[in-house]
C-alpha cells in the first residue's frame, strides 16, 4: 500500500539527500589539491556554493520522486527515468573528483541532461514535478558549461 503524498515526498527527499551526501563523501571534494590546481573559468563559483545548492536540489528532486511515486501506473516510466538520472548524477562526483576524468564527467553530464529533458517531457502534465525539475535542469546545464570549460582549460 502506498504512503500518503507527504510521507512519500519526505522519504524521497531523505533518500536523494543521503545519496548525494554519500556520493560526495566517497568521492572527495572540491577542496582537494588536484581540484585546487585546476585552471578554472572566471565564472567558477566559490566552493562553499555547491553544498547548499545541491542540498536544496536533492530535496526538490526527492519531493518530485515522492509525487511520481504516488501517480497512476501510466507514470511508472518516470520512476525508471528518475533512477537513471539519479545514477548519472551520482556518477559525476567520482568521475570528476576521485578518478580525475574530466572528459568522462562531461559525457556523464550530457547523458544526464538528455535524461532530464526526457523526464521534463514525460512530466509535462505533472506540473509540480515539472516545476521542481526546472532549477535542477538549470544547475546541471551550468555544471555542464563549467565542466566543459574546465576540460578545455586543462587539456
N, C-alpha and C positions, 0 to 999 in steps of 0.2 A: 504494500500500500504506500502511495506517495505521501510525503510530508506536506504540510501546508507551504505556501509560497515563501513565507518569511523564513521558515526553518531551512528550506532548500537554498534560499539566497545566502543565508548565514553560513551554511555548510559549504556552499560553493566558494564564498569569499575566503573562508578559512583555508580550504583546500588549495586555492590558487595562490594565496599569500604564502602559505607554508612551502608550496612547490617552488615559488620564486626565491624565497629565502634560502632554501636548501641548495638550489642551483647556484646561487651567488656565493654562498659559503664554501661549497665544494670546489668552486672554480677559481677562487681568488678574487681579487678586486681591482678596481681602478687605482688603488694606491700602490700596486706592485712596482718594482723598479723597472721592469720591462715596459709597462704601460707609461710610466713617467718619462721614459726615454724616447717614446714615440714622438714623431713630429705630428702635431695635431693642427687642424684648421683653426682660424681665428674665432669661429663661432662655436667651438667646443665648450660645452657648459662646464662649470666647476664640478668637481667630483661629488660635492655634497648635494647636488640637484638630483642625482639619479635615484638614490634610495627613497626619498619621499615621493618622487614621481611614480616610480614602479610600485610603491605601496598602494597608492591611490588607484593605479591602473589595474593591479591584480585584484583589488577589492571590487572594482567595477566589473572586471571580467568574471569574477566569481558570482556576482549578482546576476549577470547575464546568464551564466550557467544554471543558476537556480531557476530562472524564468524559463529557459529552454527545457529543463528537466520536467517542468510541470505542464508542458504543452502536449497536445494530442499527438498520436503516432506519426502524423504527416510531417512533423518537425523533427523526427528522430535523427535524420541525416545531419542535422545541425549538431547533435552531440558528437558524432564521428568527426565532423569538421572542427568542432571545438577542441576535441582531443588532439587532432593533428596540429592545430595552430599552437596549442599549449606545448606540445612536444617540440615543435620548431622553435618556439620562444625560449624554452628552457635549454635547448641545444646551443643557442648562441653564446651564452656565457662560457662554457667550457671550450668551445671552438676558438673564441677570441682570447680569453684570459688564461686558460690552462694550457691549450695547445699552441697558442700564438699563431693561429691560422686565420689571419685577417681575410684572406681570399674565401675560405670556406664559410666563414661567418657572414660574408657578403652574400654568397649564394643562399645561405640559410635565410637571410632577411628577404631575398627575392621570393623564395618559396613561401615564407611567412606572409608577405604582403599579398601574394596571389591567393593564398588560403583565406586571409582576412576579407578580401574583396568578394570571394565566393560566399563567405559567411554573411556579409552585408547583403548580397543579392538574395540569399535564401531567407534572411531575417527581415526583409523589407516590410513584411506585414506585421512583424512583431516590433512595433515602434520602440518600445523600451530597450530591447536588445540592440536594435539598430543604433539608437542614440548612445547607449553605453559603450558601443564599439567605436564610435567616432573619435574620441580623444586617443584611444589606443591606436587606431589607424594613423592618426596624425603623428603620434610619437614614434611609431615604428617607421613611418616614412622619413621622419627626421633622423632616426637611428640609421636608416639605410644611407641617407646623404652623408651623414657623419662617417659611417664605416667606409663608404666609397672614397671619401676624401682622405681618410687615414691610410687606406690602401694605396692610393695614388701617391701620397706624400712620402710613403715609406717603402716603396718597391725598389 
